[in-house]
């Protein structure tokens, strides 16, 4: 999962390289970035709330949002 301070980008599969590039470029411009990669997960896996990994990803996203959003 990729999380950027002023927005959120959930990514998997082919989007992972783009997410890594986005995170790197944002850091280069002084933006706080937290990039989380979840191996062996399908695209949009956080929407599958019956999976423990999905619930954990949503919890991580919520924690980031509470720390950075008004």
BAKEPA-61123 format. One record per residue: chain; z, x, y of N, C-alpha, C in turn; residue number from 0. Coordinates in Angstrom, 1 decimal, always signed. Each point is the difference from the previous one (the first is absolute). Example, Ala and Ser with C-alpha at 12.3 -4.5 7.8 and 13.67 -1.06 7.14 Angstrom:
<atom><cadena>A</cadena><n_zz>+7.8</n_zz><n_xx>+13.2</n_xx><n_yy>-5.7</n_yy><ca_zz>+0.0</ca_zz><ca_xx>-0.9</ca_xx><ca_yy>+1.2</ca_yy><c_zz>+0.0</c_zz><c_xx>+0.9</c_xx><c_yy>+1.2</c_yy><num>0</num></atom>
<atom><cadena>A</cadena><n_zz>-0.7</n_zz><n_xx>-0.4</n_xx><n_yy>+1.1</n_yy><ca_zz>+0.0</ca_zz><ca_xx>+0.9</ca_xx><ca_yy>+1.1</ca_yy><c_zz>+0.8</c_zz><c_xx>-0.8</c_xx><c_yy>+1.1</c_yy><num>1</num></atom>
***
This chain:
<atom><cadena>A</cadena><n_zz>+0.0</n_zz><n_xx>+0.9</n_xx><n_yy>-1.1</n_yy><ca_zz>+0.0</ca_zz><ca_xx>-0.9</ca_xx><ca_yy>+1.1</ca_yy><c_zz>+0.0</c_zz><c_xx>+0.9</c_xx><c_yy>+1.2</c_yy><num>0</num></atom>
<atom><cadena>A</cadena><n_zz>-0.7</n_zz><n_xx>-0.5</n_xx><n_yy>+1.0</n_yy><ca_zz>+0.0</ca_zz><ca_xx>+0.8</ca_xx><ca_yy>+1.2</ca_yy><c_zz>+0.6</c_zz><c_xx>-0.8</c_xx><c_yy>+1.1</c_yy><num>1</num></atom>
<atom><cadena>A</cadena><n_zz>+0.9</n_zz><n_xx>+0.5</n_xx><n_yy>+0.7</n_yy><ca_zz>+0.6</ca_zz><ca_xx>-0.7</ca_xx><ca_yy>+1.1</ca_yy><c_zz>-0.1</c_zz><c_xx>+0.8</c_xx><c_yy>+1.3</c_yy><num>2</num></atom>
<atom><cadena>A</cadena><n_zz>-0.6</n_zz><n_xx>-0.6</n_xx><n_yy>+1.0</n_yy><ca_zz>-0.2</ca_zz><ca_xx>+0.7</ca_xx><ca_yy>+1.3</ca_yy><c_zz>+0.9</c_zz><c_xx>-0.8</c_xx><c_yy>+1.0</c_yy><num>3</num></atom>
<atom><cadena>A</cadena><n_zz>+0.6</n_zz><n_xx>+0.7</n_xx><n_yy>+0.9</n_yy><ca_zz>+1.0</ca_zz><ca_xx>-0.6</ca_xx><ca_yy>+0.9</ca_yy><c_zz>-0.5</c_zz><c_xx>-1.3</c_xx><c_yy>+0.7</c_yy><num>4</num></atom>
<atom><cadena>A</cadena><n_zz>-1.1</n_zz><n_xx>-0.1</n_xx><n_yy>+0.6</n_yy><ca_zz>-0.5</ca_zz><ca_xx>-1.1</ca_xx><ca_yy>+0.7</ca_yy><c_zz>-0.8</c_zz><c_xx>-1.0</c_xx><c_yy>-0.9</c_yy><num>5</num></atom>
<atom><cadena>A</cadena><n_zz>-0.1</n_zz><n_xx>+0.2</n_xx><n_yy>-1.3</n_yy><ca_zz>-0.7</ca_zz><ca_xx>-0.8</ca_xx><ca_yy>-0.8</ca_yy><c_zz>+0.3</c_zz><c_xx>+0.4</c_xx><c_yy>-1.5</c_yy><num>6</num></atom>
<atom><cadena>A</cadena><n_zz>-0.5</n_zz><n_xx>-0.8</n_xx><n_yy>-0.9</n_yy><ca_zz>+0.3</ca_zz><ca_xx>+0.2</ca_xx><ca_yy>-1.4</ca_yy><c_zz>-1.4</c_zz><c_xx>+0.0</c_xx><c_yy>-0.7</c_yy><num>7</num></atom>
<atom><cadena>A</cadena><n_zz>-0.2</n_zz><n_xx>+1.0</n_xx><n_yy>-0.9</n_yy><ca_zz>-1.2</ca_zz><ca_xx>+0.0</ca_xx><ca_yy>-0.8</ca_yy><c_zz>+0.5</c_zz><c_xx>+0.2</c_xx><c_yy>-1.4</c_yy><num>8</num></atom>
<atom><cadena>A</cadena><n_zz>-0.2</n_zz><n_xx>-1.0</n_xx><n_yy>-0.8</n_yy><ca_zz>+0.3</ca_zz><ca_xx>+0.0</ca_xx><ca_yy>-1.4</ca_yy><c_zz>-1.3</c_zz><c_xx>+0.5</c_xx><c_yy>-0.7</c_yy><num>9</num></atom>
<atom><cadena>A</cadena><n_zz>+0.0</n_zz><n_xx>+1.0</n_xx><n_yy>-0.9</n_yy><ca_zz>-1.2</ca_zz><ca_xx>+0.5</ca_xx><ca_yy>-0.5</ca_yy><c_zz>+0.2</c_zz><c_xx>+0.4</c_xx><c_yy>-1.5</c_yy><num>10</num></atom>
<atom><cadena>A</cadena><n_zz>-1.1</n_zz><n_xx>+0.1</n_xx><n_yy>-0.7</n_yy><ca_zz>-0.1</ca_zz><ca_xx>+0.4</ca_xx><ca_yy>-1.3</ca_yy><c_zz>-1.4</c_zz><c_xx>+0.3</c_xx><c_yy>-0.4</c_yy><num>11</num></atom>
<atom><cadena>A</cadena><n_zz>-0.2</n_zz><n_xx>+0.6</n_xx><n_yy>-1.1</n_yy><ca_zz>-1.3</ca_zz><ca_xx>+0.3</ca_xx><ca_yy>-0.5</ca_yy><c_zz>-0.9</c_zz><c_xx>+0.8</c_xx><c_yy>+1.0</c_yy><num>12</num></atom>
<atom><cadena>A</cadena><n_zz>-1.2</n_zz><n_xx>-0.5</n_xx><n_yy>+0.3</n_yy><ca_zz>-0.9</ca_zz><ca_xx>+0.7</ca_xx><ca_yy>+0.9</ca_yy><c_zz>+0.5</c_zz><c_xx>+0.2</c_xx><c_yy>+1.4</c_yy><num>13</num></atom>
<atom><cadena>A</cadena><n_zz>+1.0</n_zz><n_xx>-0.8</n_xx><n_yy>+0.4</n_yy><ca_zz>+0.5</ca_zz><ca_xx>+0.1</ca_xx><ca_yy>+1.4</ca_yy><c_zz>+1.0</c_zz><c_xx>+1.1</c_xx><c_yy>+0.1</c_yy><num>14</num></atom>
<atom><cadena>A</cadena><n_zz>+0.4</n_zz><n_xx>+0.6</n_xx><n_yy>-1.0</n_yy><ca_zz>+1.1</ca_zz><ca_xx>+1.0</ca_xx><ca_yy>+0.1</ca_yy><c_zz>-0.5</c_zz><c_xx>+1.2</c_xx><c_yy>+0.8</c_yy><num>15</num></atom>
<atom><cadena>A</cadena><n_zz>-1.2</n_zz><n_xx>+0.5</n_xx><n_yy>-0.2</n_yy><ca_zz>-0.4</ca_zz><ca_xx>+1.1</ca_xx><ca_yy>+0.8</ca_yy><c_zz>-0.1</c_zz><c_xx>-0.3</c_xx><c_yy>+1.5</c_yy><num>16</num></atom>
<atom><cadena>A</cadena><n_zz>-0.4</n_zz><n_xx>-1.2</n_xx><n_yy>+0.3</n_yy><ca_zz>+0.0</ca_zz><ca_xx>-0.5</ca_xx><ca_yy>+1.4</ca_yy><c_zz>+1.4</c_zz><c_xx>-0.1</c_xx><c_yy>+0.5</c_yy><num>17</num></atom>
<atom><cadena>A</cadena><n_zz>+0.9</n_zz><n_xx>-0.4</n_xx><n_yy>-0.8</n_yy><ca_zz>+1.4</ca_zz><ca_xx>-0.1</ca_xx><ca_yy>+0.5</ca_yy><c_zz>+0.6</c_zz><c_xx>+1.3</c_xx><c_yy>+0.3</c_yy><num>18</num></atom>
<atom><cadena>A</cadena><n_zz>-0.3</n_zz><n_xx>+1.0</n_xx><n_yy>-0.9</n_yy><ca_zz>+0.5</ca_zz><ca_xx>+1.4</ca_xx><ca_yy>+0.2</ca_yy><c_zz>-0.6</c_zz><c_xx>+0.5</c_xx><c_yy>+1.3</c_yy><num>19</num></atom>
<atom><cadena>A</cadena><n_zz>-1.2</n_zz><n_xx>-0.2</n_xx><n_yy>+0.3</n_yy><ca_zz>-0.7</ca_zz><ca_xx>+0.4</ca_xx><ca_yy>+1.2</ca_yy><c_zz>+0.7</c_zz><c_xx>-0.6</c_xx><c_yy>+1.2</c_yy><num>20</num></atom>
<atom><cadena>A</cadena><n_zz>+0.2</n_zz><n_xx>-1.3</n_xx><n_yy>-0.1</n_yy><ca_zz>+0.6</ca_zz><ca_xx>-0.8</ca_xx><ca_yy>+1.1</ca_yy><c_zz>+1.4</c_zz><c_xx>+0.6</c_xx><c_yy>+0.3</c_yy><num>21</num></atom>
<atom><cadena>A</cadena><n_zz>+0.8</n_zz><n_xx>+0.2</n_xx><n_yy>-1.0</n_yy><ca_zz>+1.3</ca_zz><ca_xx>+0.5</ca_xx><ca_yy>+0.2</ca_yy><c_zz>+0.0</c_zz><c_xx>+1.4</c_xx><c_yy>+0.6</c_yy><num>22</num></atom>
<atom><cadena>A</cadena><n_zz>-0.9</n_zz><n_xx>+0.8</n_xx><n_yy>-0.5</n_yy><ca_zz>-0.1</ca_zz><ca_xx>+1.4</ca_xx><ca_yy>+0.6</ca_yy><c_zz>-0.3</c_zz><c_xx>+0.0</c_xx><c_yy>+1.4</c_yy><num>23</num></atom>
<atom><cadena>A</cadena><n_zz>-1.0</n_zz><n_xx>-0.8</n_xx><n_yy>+0.4</n_yy><ca_zz>-0.5</ca_zz><ca_xx>-0.1</ca_xx><ca_yy>+1.4</ca_yy><c_zz>+1.1</c_zz><c_xx>-0.6</c_xx><c_yy>+0.9</c_yy><num>24</num></atom>
<atom><cadena>A</cadena><n_zz>+0.6</n_zz><n_xx>-1.0</n_xx><n_yy>-0.5</n_yy><ca_zz>+1.1</ca_zz><ca_xx>-0.6</ca_xx><ca_yy>+0.8</ca_yy><c_zz>+1.1</c_zz><c_xx>+1.0</c_xx><c_yy>+0.3</c_yy><num>25</num></atom>
<atom><cadena>A</cadena><n_zz>+0.4</n_zz><n_xx>+0.8</n_xx><n_yy>-1.1</n_yy><ca_zz>+1.0</ca_zz><ca_xx>+1.0</ca_xx><ca_yy>+0.2</ca_yy><c_zz>-0.4</c_zz><c_xx>+1.1</c_xx><c_yy>+1.0</c_yy><num>26</num></atom>
<atom><cadena>A</cadena><n_zz>-1.3</n_zz><n_xx>+0.3</n_xx><n_yy>+0.0</n_yy><ca_zz>-0.6</ca_zz><ca_xx>+1.0</ca_xx><ca_yy>+0.9</ca_yy><c_zz>+0.1</c_zz><c_xx>-0.5</c_xx><c_yy>+1.4</c_yy><num>27</num></atom>
<atom><cadena>A</cadena><n_zz>+0.1</n_zz><n_xx>-1.3</n_xx><n_yy>+0.2</n_yy><ca_zz>+0.1</ca_zz><ca_xx>-0.5</ca_xx><ca_yy>+1.4</ca_yy><c_zz>+1.4</c_zz><c_xx>-0.5</c_xx><c_yy>+0.3</c_yy><num>28</num></atom>
<atom><cadena>A</cadena><n_zz>+1.0</n_zz><n_xx>+0.4</n_xx><n_yy>-0.7</n_yy><ca_zz>+1.3</ca_zz><ca_xx>-0.2</ca_xx><ca_yy>+0.3</ca_yy><c_zz>+0.6</c_zz><c_xx>-1.3</c_xx><c_yy>-0.5</c_yy><num>29</num></atom>
<atom><cadena>A</cadena><n_zz>-0.7</n_zz><n_xx>-0.8</n_xx><n_yy>-0.8</n_yy><ca_zz>+0.5</ca_zz><ca_xx>-1.2</ca_xx><ca_yy>-0.5</ca_yy><c_zz>+0.8</c_zz><c_xx>+0.2</c_xx><c_yy>-1.3</c_yy><num>30</num></atom>
<atom><cadena>A</cadena><n_zz>+1.2</n_zz><n_xx>-0.6</n_xx><n_yy>-0.1</n_yy><ca_zz>+0.8</ca_zz><ca_xx>+0.1</ca_xx><ca_yy>-1.2</ca_yy><c_zz>-0.7</c_zz><c_xx>-0.8</c_xx><c_yy>-1.1</c_yy><num>31</num></atom>
<atom><cadena>A</cadena><n_zz>-0.2</n_zz><n_xx>+0.6</n_xx><n_yy>-1.1</n_yy><ca_zz>-0.7</ca_zz><ca_xx>-0.6</ca_xx><ca_yy>-1.1</ca_yy><c_zz>+0.8</c_zz><c_xx>+0.2</c_xx><c_yy>-1.3</c_yy><num>32</num></atom>
<atom><cadena>A</cadena><n_zz>+0.0</n_zz><n_xx>-1.0</n_xx><n_yy>-0.8</n_yy><ca_zz>+0.6</ca_zz><ca_xx>+0.1</ca_xx><ca_yy>-1.3</ca_yy><c_zz>-1.0</c_zz><c_xx>-0.5</c_xx><c_yy>-1.0</c_yy><num>33</num></atom>
<atom><cadena>A</cadena><n_zz>-0.5</n_zz><n_xx>+1.0</n_xx><n_yy>-0.8</n_yy><ca_zz>-1.0</ca_zz><ca_xx>-0.3</ca_xx><ca_yy>-1.0</ca_yy><c_zz>+0.6</c_zz><c_xx>-0.1</c_xx><c_yy>-1.4</c_yy><num>34</num></atom>
<atom><cadena>A</cadena><n_zz>-0.1</n_zz><n_xx>-1.1</n_xx><n_yy>-0.6</n_yy><ca_zz>+0.5</ca_zz><ca_xx>-0.2</ca_xx><ca_yy>-1.3</ca_yy><c_zz>-1.1</c_zz><c_xx>-0.3</c_xx><c_yy>-1.0</c_yy><num>35</num></atom>
<atom><cadena>A</cadena><n_zz>-0.1</n_zz><n_xx>+0.8</n_xx><n_yy>-1.1</n_yy><ca_zz>-1.0</ca_zz><ca_xx>-0.2</ca_xx><ca_yy>-1.0</ca_yy><c_zz>+0.7</c_zz><c_xx>-0.5</c_xx><c_yy>-1.3</c_yy><num>36</num></atom>
<atom><cadena>A</cadena><n_zz>-0.6</n_zz><n_xx>-1.0</n_xx><n_yy>-0.5</n_yy><ca_zz>+0.6</ca_zz><ca_xx>-0.6</ca_xx><ca_yy>-1.2</ca_yy><c_zz>-1.1</c_zz><c_xx>+0.2</c_xx><c_yy>-1.1</c_yy><num>37</num></atom>
<atom><cadena>A</cadena><n_zz>+0.3</n_zz><n_xx>+0.9</n_xx><n_yy>-0.9</n_yy><ca_zz>-1.0</ca_zz><ca_xx>+0.3</ca_xx><ca_yy>-1.1</ca_yy><c_zz>-0.1</c_zz><c_xx>-1.1</c_xx><c_yy>-1.0</c_yy><num>38</num></atom>
<atom><cadena>A</cadena><n_zz>-1.2</n_zz><n_xx>-0.2</n_xx><n_yy>-0.5</n_yy><ca_zz>-0.3</ca_zz><ca_xx>-0.9</ca_xx><ca_yy>-1.0</ca_yy><c_zz>+0.2</c_zz><c_xx>-1.5</c_xx><c_yy>+0.4</c_yy><num>39</num></atom>
<atom><cadena>A</cadena><n_zz>-0.1</n_zz><n_xx>-0.3</n_xx><n_yy>+1.3</n_yy><ca_zz>+0.2</ca_zz><ca_xx>-1.4</ca_xx><ca_yy>+0.4</ca_yy><c_zz>-1.4</c_zz><c_xx>-0.5</c_xx><c_yy>+0.4</c_yy><num>40</num></atom>
<atom><cadena>A</cadena><n_zz>-0.2</n_zz><n_xx>-1.3</n_xx><n_yy>-0.2</n_yy><ca_zz>-1.3</ca_zz><ca_xx>-0.6</ca_xx><ca_yy>+0.4</ca_yy><c_zz>+0.0</c_zz><c_xx>-0.3</c_xx><c_yy>+1.5</c_yy><num>41</num></atom>
<atom><cadena>A</cadena><n_zz>-1.2</n_zz><n_xx>-0.2</n_xx><n_yy>+0.5</n_yy><ca_zz>-0.1</ca_zz><ca_xx>-0.4</ca_xx><ca_yy>+1.4</ca_yy><c_zz>+0.8</c_zz><c_xx>-1.2</c_xx><c_yy>+0.4</c_yy><num>42</num></atom>
<atom><cadena>A</cadena><n_zz>+0.7</n_zz><n_xx>+0.0</n_xx><n_yy>+1.1</n_yy><ca_zz>+0.9</ca_zz><ca_xx>-1.1</ca_xx><ca_yy>+0.5</ca_yy><c_zz>+1.1</c_zz><c_xx>-0.3</c_xx><c_yy>-1.0</c_yy><num>43</num></atom>
<atom><cadena>A</cadena><n_zz>+0.5</n_zz><n_xx>+0.9</n_xx><n_yy>-0.8</n_yy><ca_zz>+1.1</ca_zz><ca_xx>-0.2</ca_xx><ca_yy>-0.9</ca_yy><c_zz>+1.2</c_zz><c_xx>-0.6</c_xx><c_yy>+0.6</c_yy><num>44</num></atom>
<atom><cadena>A</cadena><n_zz>+0.4</n_zz><n_xx>+0.2</n_xx><n_yy>+1.2</n_yy><ca_zz>+1.2</ca_zz><ca_xx>-0.6</ca_xx><ca_yy>+0.6</ca_yy><c_zz>-0.1</c_zz><c_xx>-1.5</c_xx><c_yy>+0.0</c_yy><num>45</num></atom>
<atom><cadena>A</cadena><n_zz>-1.1</n_zz><n_xx>-0.6</n_xx><n_yy>-0.1</n_yy><ca_zz>-0.1</ca_zz><ca_xx>-1.4</ca_xx><ca_yy>+0.0</ca_yy><c_zz>+0.4</c_zz><c_xx>-0.6</c_xx><c_yy>-1.4</c_yy><num>46</num></atom>
<atom><cadena>A</cadena><n_zz>+0.1</n_zz><n_xx>+0.8</n_xx><n_yy>-1.0</n_yy><ca_zz>+0.4</ca_zz><ca_xx>-0.5</ca_xx><ca_yy>-1.3</ca_yy><c_zz>+1.5</c_zz><c_xx>+0.2</c_xx><c_yy>-0.1</c_yy><num>47</num></atom>
<atom><cadena>A</cadena><n_zz>+0.7</n_zz><n_xx>-1.0</n_xx><n_yy>+0.5</n_yy><ca_zz>+1.5</ca_zz><ca_xx>+0.1</ca_xx><ca_yy>+0.2</ca_yy><c_zz>+0.8</c_zz><c_xx>+0.0</c_xx><c_yy>-1.3</c_yy><num>48</num></atom>
<atom><cadena>A</cadena><n_zz>-0.7</n_zz><n_xx>-0.2</n_xx><n_yy>-1.1</n_yy><ca_zz>+0.8</ca_zz><ca_xx>+0.0</ca_xx><ca_yy>-1.3</ca_yy><c_zz>+0.1</c_zz><c_xx>+1.5</c_xx><c_yy>-0.5</c_yy><num>49</num></atom>
<atom><cadena>A</cadena><n_zz>-0.6</n_zz><n_xx>+0.9</n_xx><n_yy>+0.6</n_yy><ca_zz>+0.1</ca_zz><ca_xx>+1.4</ca_xx><ca_yy>-0.4</ca_yy><c_zz>+1.1</c_zz><c_xx>+0.7</c_xx><c_yy>+0.8</c_yy><num>50</num></atom>
<atom><cadena>A</cadena><n_zz>+0.8</n_zz><n_xx>+0.8</n_xx><n_yy>-0.7</n_yy><ca_zz>+1.1</ca_zz><ca_xx>+0.7</ca_xx><ca_yy>+0.7</ca_yy><c_zz>-0.6</c_zz><c_xx>+1.0</c_xx><c_yy>+1.1</c_yy><num>51</num></atom>
<atom><cadena>A</cadena><n_zz>-1.1</n_zz><n_xx>+0.6</n_xx><n_yy>-0.3</n_yy><ca_zz>-0.7</ca_zz><ca_xx>+0.9</ca_xx><ca_yy>+0.9</ca_yy><c_zz>-0.4</c_zz><c_xx>-0.8</c_xx><c_yy>+1.3</c_yy><num>52</num></atom>
<atom><cadena>A</cadena><n_zz>-0.4</n_zz><n_xx>-1.2</n_xx><n_yy>-0.2</n_yy><ca_zz>-0.4</ca_zz><ca_xx>-0.8</ca_xx><ca_yy>+1.2</ca_yy><c_zz>+1.1</c_zz><c_xx>-0.3</c_xx><c_yy>+0.9</c_yy><num>53</num></atom>
<atom><cadena>A</cadena><n_zz>+1.1</n_zz><n_xx>-0.4</n_xx><n_yy>-0.7</n_yy><ca_zz>+1.2</ca_zz><ca_xx>-0.3</ca_xx><ca_yy>+0.8</ca_yy><c_zz>+0.6</c_zz><c_xx>+1.2</c_xx><c_yy>+0.8</c_yy><num>54</num></atom>
<atom><cadena>A</cadena><n_zz>-0.1</n_zz><n_xx>+1.1</n_xx><n_yy>-0.7</n_yy><ca_zz>+0.4</ca_zz><ca_xx>+1.3</ca_xx><ca_yy>+0.6</ca_yy><c_zz>-0.9</c_zz><c_xx>+0.3</c_xx><c_yy>+1.2</c_yy><num>55</num></atom>
<atom><cadena>A</cadena><n_zz>-1.3</n_zz><n_xx>-0.1</n_xx><n_yy>-0.1</n_yy><ca_zz>-0.9</ca_zz><ca_xx>+0.3</ca_xx><ca_yy>+1.1</ca_yy><c_zz>+0.2</c_zz><c_xx>-1.0</c_xx><c_yy>+1.2</c_yy><num>56</num></atom>
<atom><cadena>A</cadena><n_zz>+0.3</n_zz><n_xx>-1.2</n_xx><n_yy>-0.3</n_yy><ca_zz>+0.3</ca_zz><ca_xx>-1.0</ca_xx><ca_yy>+1.1</ca_yy><c_zz>+1.3</c_zz><c_xx>+0.4</c_xx><c_yy>+0.7</c_yy><num>57</num></atom>
<atom><cadena>A</cadena><n_zz>+1.0</n_zz><n_xx>+0.4</n_xx><n_yy>-0.8</n_yy><ca_zz>+1.3</ca_zz><ca_xx>+0.4</ca_xx><ca_yy>+0.6</ca_yy><c_zz>-0.2</c_zz><c_xx>+1.3</c_xx><c_yy>+0.9</c_yy><num>58</num></atom>
<atom><cadena>A</cadena><n_zz>-0.9</n_zz><n_xx>+0.9</n_xx><n_yy>-0.4</n_yy><ca_zz>-0.2</ca_zz><ca_xx>+1.2</ca_xx><ca_yy>+0.7</ca_yy><c_zz>-0.7</c_zz><c_xx>-0.4</c_xx><c_yy>+1.3</c_yy><num>59</num></atom>
<atom><cadena>A</cadena><n_zz>-1.0</n_zz><n_xx>-0.9</n_xx><n_yy>+0.0</n_yy><ca_zz>-0.7</ca_zz><ca_xx>-0.4</ca_xx><ca_yy>+1.2</ca_yy><c_zz>+0.9</c_zz><c_xx>-0.7</c_xx><c_yy>+0.9</c_yy><num>60</num></atom>
<atom><cadena>A</cadena><n_zz>+0.9</n_zz><n_xx>-0.9</n_xx><n_yy>-0.5</n_yy><ca_zz>+1.0</ca_zz><ca_xx>-0.7</ca_xx><ca_yy>+0.9</ca_yy><c_zz>+0.9</c_zz><c_xx>+1.0</c_xx><c_yy>+0.6</c_yy><num>61</num></atom>
<atom><cadena>A</cadena><n_zz>+0.5</n_zz><n_xx>+1.0</n_xx><n_yy>-0.7</n_yy><ca_zz>+0.9</ca_zz><ca_xx>+1.0</ca_xx><ca_yy>+0.6</ca_yy><c_zz>-0.7</c_zz><c_xx>+0.8</c_xx><c_yy>+1.1</c_yy><num>62</num></atom>
<atom><cadena>A</cadena><n_zz>-1.3</n_zz><n_xx>+0.4</n_xx><n_yy>-0.2</n_yy><ca_zz>-0.7</ca_zz><ca_xx>+0.6</ca_xx><ca_yy>+1.1</ca_yy><c_zz>-0.2</c_zz><c_xx>-0.9</c_xx><c_yy>+1.2</c_yy><num>63</num></atom>
<atom><cadena>A</cadena><n_zz>-0.3</n_zz><n_xx>-1.2</n_xx><n_yy>-0.2</n_yy><ca_zz>-0.2</ca_zz><ca_xx>-1.0</ca_xx><ca_yy>+1.1</ca_yy><c_zz>+1.3</c_zz><c_xx>-0.1</c_xx><c_yy>+0.8</c_yy><num>64</num></atom>
<atom><cadena>A</cadena><n_zz>+1.1</n_zz><n_xx>-0.2</n_xx><n_yy>-0.7</n_yy><ca_zz>+1.3</ca_zz><ca_xx>-0.1</ca_xx><ca_yy>+0.7</ca_yy><c_zz>+0.4</c_zz><c_xx>+1.2</c_xx><c_yy>+0.8</c_yy><num>65</num></atom>
<atom><cadena>A</cadena><n_zz>-0.4</n_zz><n_xx>+1.2</n_xx><n_yy>-0.5</n_yy><ca_zz>+0.3</ca_zz><ca_xx>+1.2</ca_xx><ca_yy>+0.8</ca_yy><c_zz>-0.9</c_zz><c_xx>+0.2</c_xx><c_yy>+1.2</c_yy><num>66</num></atom>
<atom><cadena>A</cadena><n_zz>-1.2</n_zz><n_xx>-0.6</n_xx><n_yy>+0.0</n_yy><ca_zz>-1.0</ca_zz><ca_xx>+0.3</ca_xx><ca_yy>+1.0</ca_yy><c_zz>-0.5</c_zz><c_xx>-1.1</c_xx><c_yy>+0.9</c_yy><num>67</num></atom>
<atom><cadena>A</cadena><n_zz>+0.3</n_zz><n_xx>-1.2</n_xx><n_yy>-0.4</n_yy><ca_zz>-0.5</ca_zz><ca_xx>-1.2</ca_xx><ca_yy>+0.8</ca_yy><c_zz>+1.2</c_zz><c_xx>-0.6</c_xx><c_yy>+0.7</c_yy><num>68</num></atom>
<atom><cadena>A</cadena><n_zz>-0.3</n_zz><n_xx>-0.5</n_xx><n_yy>+1.2</n_yy><ca_zz>+1.1</ca_zz><ca_xx>-0.7</ca_xx><ca_yy>+0.8</ca_yy><c_zz>+0.5</c_zz><c_xx>-1.3</c_xx><c_yy>-0.6</c_yy><num>69</num></atom>
***
